[in-house]
Amino acid sequence: MSERAQRFTAVAIVLHWAIAAAILFMLPLGFWMHGEAEDGNTSQGVFQAYQLHKSVGLTILALSLVRLGWRLLNPPPALPPHMPGWERFAAKVTHWLFYALMLGLPLSGWLFVSAGWSIHDDAPLAVPTRWFGLFEVPHLFGLDRASADVREDAADIAFNAHAILAFAMIGLALLHVAAALKHHLFDRDAVLAHMVPGLPGPGESEPAPKQPLRLAVLGGGLTLVAVAVIALGFNAVQIASRAAPAAPYTIEIAEPEAPLAPEATPDPVPGGVTAWRVDQRSSAITFAYVYEDESGSTDFSGRFARWRADIRFDPNDLDGSSVVVTIETGSAITGIAAHDGALPGPEWFDAAAHPVATFRSTRFRARDGGYEVDGDLTIKSETRNVDMPFRLTIEGDRAAATGTIEIDRRDFGIGEGSGDDLISRDIEISWRVDADRVR
Ligand code: HEM
């Protein structure tokens, strides 16, 4: 048999380069998003990076299964005769280790997200996995319904395995590339040419015999891979531009220009513009609702574990003040497994399609010894104007603010399915923010 006849099949070549490109894309993406989450960046961009990572990762799993099946049915080209026994053995071990990693890495990631546990906040985090937003991928082994202890342990083990396998993948890929280059540049054999279409093997100068079907699969398949790579790159750039780190929570209080009416004036703040940083340990955004069925009604409450707020507030310049609050809808926690499992789903917050809810102020005014902020509340892409009274006190270097509003969840398309009759339509949203002066 000639060197050319021994090349990998067109299907094997297309799958090889598709999986290789996807893994090369996934490694930096994974490290980047893990780092951002570790730094507390809960922006929409980071959320979308997680969704993209999960979708591409599950695609790699599916392609790797196809590749493995194809490999078992279509033996690869023979290794060159000059290779010593140890090198053949090393090549075999490396290739089978690749298959183990191509399956183990995505499986450990899938197991990790199935646990529904945030290793960053050490708290439940129920985010559905939707494959490129098209359909929901089930959680493995019903883990999301297990106890908090089991989910925490499963998440820790799965994430550690995921990270270790990722490093193993990097090591193996470096070894693999080095070996391929050694074959091509030093041994000058046809090993690299087996996998690179158009690359002539050593001593090959005649054109390859025409095989129209092979050329069609190679051309079509590799073009698809190239288009997918460009689309992923484009997506990644867009995601990165949406992933500006969450602005620290600040309340900027400008030099007073005119004294306020005494009842509207919090403790005076001396000095110039002052920034305040939110103290997440004692700050919270909570929600309360009533569950009612034939056996009676029960009050429930929950909180959003991840949110950020950018506040510019000056009691002497209410017209110039503004607040933007961004809440990660998938971070809603009630502590009741059945509710936590349902909340991120399409009927309730639809966290995959609408990862964040926002409040943007339009006007501040002094009211009843406190304040009121009017603004646009957007949940599931529905925007309503709300007026929210709040209290603010500033003592030395510490500011504390509290407020409450009631919303009709149907205004935002929340819970219009099976839970509509069981859960109260009015939902109370309360917040408390403690902030420290930043000098
Ligand atoms: C071959 C496919 C995959 C590769 C190469 C890959 C690679 C990585 C890497 C390098 C990291 C960062 C690890 C660290 O910081 O130490 C990571 C994190 C992560 N991966 Fe994957 N991954 C793959 C598949 C998947 C799949 C299929 C899922 C889920 C369905 C997944 C979910 C995750 C999650 C959620 C994290 C971040 C954990 C966190 O920081 O909260 N991965 N991945």
Boltz pocket constraint, residues with backbone or C-beta under 6 A from the ligand:
constraints:
  - pocket:
      binder: B
      contacts: [[A, 22], [A, 23], [A, 26], [A, 27], [A, 28], [A, 29], [A, 30], [A, 31], [A, 32], [A, 33], [A, 34], [A, 35], [A, 37], [A, 50], [A, 53], [A, 54], [A, 55], [A, 56], [A, 57], [A, 58], [A, 60], [A, 61], [A, 101], [A, 102], [A, 105], [A, 106], [A, 107], [A, 108], [A, 109], [A, 110], [A, 111], [A, 112], [A, 113], [A, 119], [A, 120], [A, 129], [A, 159], [A, 162], [A, 163], [A, 166], [A, 169]]
      max_distance: 6.0
